Amino acid sequence: MSGDTTVRNYVNGEWVEPTSGDSQPVVNPATGEPLAEVGFSSPADVDDAVTTAQRAFEDWRNRPVEERIQPLFRLKELLEDHHDELAEILVREHGKTVGEAKGELRRGIENVEVACGIPSLMQGGHVENAAPDIDETAVRQPLGVFAAVTPFNFPGMIPLWFLPYAVATGNAFVLKPSEQDPMVPQRLFELIDEAGFPDGVLQLVNGSVDTVNAILEHQGIEGVSFVGSTPVAETIYEKAAAHGKRVQAQGGAKNHVLVSETADLEFAAEKTVSSALACSGERCLANDIVCVEESVYDEFVDLVVAEAESQVVGYGLDDDTTIGPLISSDHEGRVRDYVETGVEEGAKLVSDGRDVEVPDYPDGNFLGPCVFRDVTPEMVIAREEIFGPVLGLMPVESVDDGIEVMNASEYGNAASLFTSSGAEARNFRHNAEAGNLAVNAGTAAPMAFFHFGGQKDSFFGDLHAQAEDVVRFYTDETVYIERWPDA
């Protein structure tokens, strides 16, 4: 983790320097310490990676599926063996706590496990006598080279939403991670190299906007996966589709918690605060707007404020820390601007974390929990994604009214309901317009064997990340019809 560490590309089984001449430092957001320098890839670097992947694909696609998943089994073991090491790197370059980092990596490992079941997941259908003397079979086949452009907030997990499934189905794969925290992806590719994948099947290219554009425009790439903000997701979707590619683009979110008067309020307050403030609020599953039935609103506000003020802001490697720094000073400034906007709009800031101090780390990007009460639906802080430790509470007359508030949002990523009523839960499941729903759970995070949902402006595309959806994304289904007149 010395200041002269260089983050490189991984192409054709070798570590190579990007050639654009541009680069930026990787900085520990808690200490301000420079950790590494990441170079940016030129269009020629991207072309080299894609061309190499195309050559590797021709052999890889024809290998038996059992052979293709063997390196994934080895990768899973390596990720387990290096779990703590990866978590520490993640904390240093991103800022989340050790527990959050370990949880993120565990979710990534679960996707590797699911992808090892590709022999079953890839199976198509077969019908004998589909027509007179005709049998029909559906066969899934890989398409070529796929790419993923992944965000800063989960540098260990989100690449593994895509990578294992792409190669298990027989494709080659190019990863472009965030330039803000590329050290975990680099260590991941060192383990990939050790796992024994053939050279060229998996490639890593670092860079910024120009690198992404080169990926979107390259004719040798069949499809692109993306996770990030909604404006960028929409741009990725449009540009990649215009170049004839399959696209799955996960966008931003404005997620809601609904609290019924029948709920266990202490439990709901604990899980609400955890959902909103985990990873410093820098996650697309953060539930940061809470619609609470009026009859229990004041009681719930008090519980939330007490829970928020019990959090410890600090360096993620310190044992007591529950909220780490934001990824950069620029992002910290944007979140602080949202807090000021909320105050100007008339919401009541009942827990103000703006003056938080973290001893020994004066250069960190720290912001304590900021809890607003009496938020109204038209406020900016109720409508726009903040991506920081900011939580808004609003009273509603009923759970139905809360569902109306959340459904009016342009986003549709996730929502949670706290209730003791089965009728309310069923109504929520049928009428809430979001792709990931939870009842009496703070965060609607699907397991790896279910797809990661998203609706409205939270997702652009047809097939989501993880599980069967992403298997379908990475394959095309050929229908094989046969008749043997003499049989």
Secondary structure in CASP SS format (residue, H / E / C, confidence):
PFRMAT SS
TARGET T0000
AUTHOR 0000-0000-0000
METHOD secondary structure of the structure
MODEL  1
M C 1.00
S C 1.00
G C 1.00
D C 1.00
T E 1.00
T E 1.00
V E 1.00
R C 1.00
N E 1.00
Y E 1.00
V E 1.00
N C 1.00
G C 1.00
E E 1.00
W E 1.00
V E 1.00
E C 1.00
P C 1.00
T C 1.00
S C 1.00
G C 1.00
D C 1.00
S E 1.00
Q E 1.00
P E 1.00
V E 1.00
V E 1.00
N C 1.00
P C 1.00
A C 1.00
T C 1.00
G C 1.00
E C 1.00
P E 1.00
L E 1.00
A E 1.00
E E 1.00
V E 1.00
G E 1.00
F C 1.00
S C 1.00
S C 1.00
P H 1.00
A H 1.00
D H 1.00
V H 1.00
D H 1.00
D H 1.00
A H 1.00
V H 1.00
T H 1.00
T H 1.00
A H 1.00
Q H 1.00
R H 1.00
A H 1.00
F H 1.00
E H 1.00
D H 1.00
W H 1.00
R C 1.00
N C 1.00
R C 1.00
P C 1.00
V H 1.00
E H 1.00
E H 1.00
R H 1.00
I H 1.00
Q H 1.00
P H 1.00
L H 1.00
F H 1.00
R H 1.00
L H 1.00
K H 1.00
E H 1.00
L H 1.00
L H 1.00
E H 1.00
D H 1.00
H C 1.00
H H 1.00
D H 1.00
E H 1.00
L H 1.00
A H 1.00
E H 1.00
I H 1.00
L H 1.00
V H 1.00
R H 1.00
E H 1.00
H H 1.00
G C 1.00
K C 1.00
T C 1.00
V H 1.00
G H 1.00
E H 1.00
A H 1.00
K H 1.00
G H 1.00
E H 1.00
L H 1.00
R H 1.00
R H 1.00
G H 1.00
I H 1.00
E H 1.00
N H 1.00
V H 1.00
E H 1.00
V H 1.00
A H 1.00
C C 1.00
G C 1.00
I H 1.00
P H 1.00
S H 1.00
L H 1.00
M C 1.00
Q C 1.00
G C 1.00
G C 1.00
H E 1.00
V E 1.00
E E 1.00
N E 1.00
A E 1.00
A E 1.00
P C 1.00
D C 1.00
I E 1.00
D E 1.00
E E 1.00
T E 1.00
A E 1.00
V E 1.00
R E 1.00
Q E 1.00
P E 1.00
L C 1.00
G C 1.00
V E 1.00
F E 1.00
A E 1.00
A E 1.00
V E 1.00
T C 1.00
P C 1.00
F C 1.00
N C 1.00
F C 1.00
P C 1.00
G C 1.00
M C 1.00
I C 1.00
P H 1.00
L H 1.00
W H 1.00
F H 1.00
L H 1.00
P H 1.00
Y H 1.00
A H 1.00
V H 1.00
A H 1.00
T C 1.00
G C 1.00
N C 1.00
A E 1.00
F E 1.00
V E 1.00
L E 1.00
K E 1.00
P C 1.00
S C 1.00
E C 1.00
Q C 1.00
D C 1.00
P C 1.00
M H 1.00
V H 1.00
P H 1.00
Q H 1.00
R H 1.00
L H 1.00
F H 1.00
E H 1.00
L H 1.00
I H 1.00
D H 1.00
E H 1.00
A H 1.00
G C 1.00
F C 1.00
P C 1.00
D C 1.00
G C 1.00
V C 1.00
L E 1.00
Q E 1.00
L E 1.00
V C 1.00
N C 1.00
G C 1.00
S C 1.00
V H 1.00
D H 1.00
T H 1.00
V H 1.00
N H 1.00
A H 1.00
I H 1.00
L H 1.00
E H 1.00
H C 1.00
Q C 1.00
G C 1.00
I E 1.00
E E 1.00
G E 1.00
V E 1.00
S E 1.00
F E 1.00
V E 1.00
G C 1.00
S C 1.00
T H 1.00
P H 1.00
V H 1.00
A H 1.00
E H 1.00
T H 1.00
I H 1.00
Y H 1.00
E H 1.00
K H 1.00
A H 1.00
A H 1.00
A H 1.00
H C 1.00
G C 1.00
K C 1.00
R E 1.00
V E 1.00
Q E 1.00
A E 1.00
Q E 1.00
G C 1.00
G C 1.00
A C 1.00
K C 1.00
N E 1.00
H E 1.00
V E 1.00
L E 1.00
V E 1.00
S C 1.00
E C 1.00
T C 1.00
A C 1.00
D C 1.00
L H 1.00
E H 1.00
F H 1.00
A H 1.00
A H 1.00
E H 1.00
K H 1.00
T H 1.00
V H 1.00
S H 1.00
S H 1.00
A H 1.00
L H 1.00
A H 1.00
C H 1.00
S H 1.00
G H 1.00
E C 1.00
R C 1.00
C C 1.00
L C 1.00
A C 1.00
N E 1.00
D E 1.00
I E 1.00
V E 1.00
C E 1.00
V E 1.00
E E 1.00
E H 1.00
S H 1.00
V H 1.00
Y H 1.00
D H 1.00
E H 1.00
F H 1.00
V H 1.00
D H 1.00
L H 1.00
V H 1.00
V H 1.00
A H 1.00
E H 1.00
A H 1.00
E H 1.00
S C 1.00
Q C 1.00
V C 1.00
V E 1.00
G C 1.00
Y C 1.00
G C 1.00
L C 1.00
D C 1.00
D C 1.00
D C 1.00
T C 1.00
T C 1.00
I E 1.00
G C 1.00
P C 1.00
L C 1.00
I C 1.00
S C 1.00
S H 1.00
D H 1.00
H H 1.00
E H 1.00
G H 1.00
R H 1.00
V H 1.00
R H 1.00
D H 1.00
Y H 1.00
V H 1.00
E H 1.00
T H 1.00
G H 1.00
V H 1.00
E H 1.00
E H 1.00
G C 1.00
A C 1.00
K E 1.00
L E 1.00
V E 1.00
S E 1.00
D C 1.00
G C 1.00
R C 1.00
D C 1.00
V C 1.00
E C 1.00
V C 1.00
P C 1.00
D C 1.00
Y C 1.00
P C 1.00
D C 1.00
G C 1.00
N C 1.00
F C 1.00
L C 1.00
G C 1.00
P C 1.00
C E 1.00
V E 1.00
F E 1.00
R E 1.00
D C 1.00
V C 1.00
T C 1.00
P C 1.00
E C 1.00
M C 1.00
V H 1.00
I H 1.00
A H 1.00
R H 1.00
E C 1.00
E C 1.00
I C 1.00
F C 1.00
G C 1.00
P C 1.00
V E 1.00
L E 1.00
G E 1.00
L E 1.00
M E 1.00
P E 1.00
V E 1.00
E C 1.00
S C 1.00
V H 1.00
D H 1.00
D H 1.00
G H 1.00
I H 1.00
E H 1.00
V H 1.00
M H 1.00
N H 1.00
A C 1.00
S C 1.00
E C 1.00
Y E 1.00
G E 1.00
N C 1.00
A E 1.00
A E 1.00
S E 1.00
L E 1.00
F E 1.00
T C 1.00
S C 1.00
S C 1.00
G H 1.00
A H 1.00
E H 1.00
A H 1.00
R H 1.00
N H 1.00
F H 1.00
R H 1.00
H H 1.00
N H 1.00
A C 1.00
E C 1.00
A C 1.00
G C 1.00
N E 1.00
L E 1.00
A E 1.00
V E 1.00
N C 1.00
A C 1.00
G C 1.00
T C 1.00
A C 1.00
A C 1.00
P C 1.00
M C 1.00
A C 1.00
F C 1.00
F C 1.00
H C 1.00
F E 1.00
G C 1.00
G C 1.00
Q E 1.00
K E 1.00
D C 1.00
S C 1.00
F E 1.00
F E 1.00
G E 1.00
D C 1.00
L C 1.00
H C 1.00
A E 1.00
Q C 1.00
A H 1.00
E H 1.00
D H 1.00
V H 1.00
V H 1.00
R H 1.00
F H 1.00
Y C 1.00
T E 1.00
D E 1.00
E E 1.00
T E 1.00
V E 1.00
Y E 1.00
I E 1.00
E E 1.00
R E 1.00
W C 1.00
P C 1.00
D C 1.00
A C 1.00
END
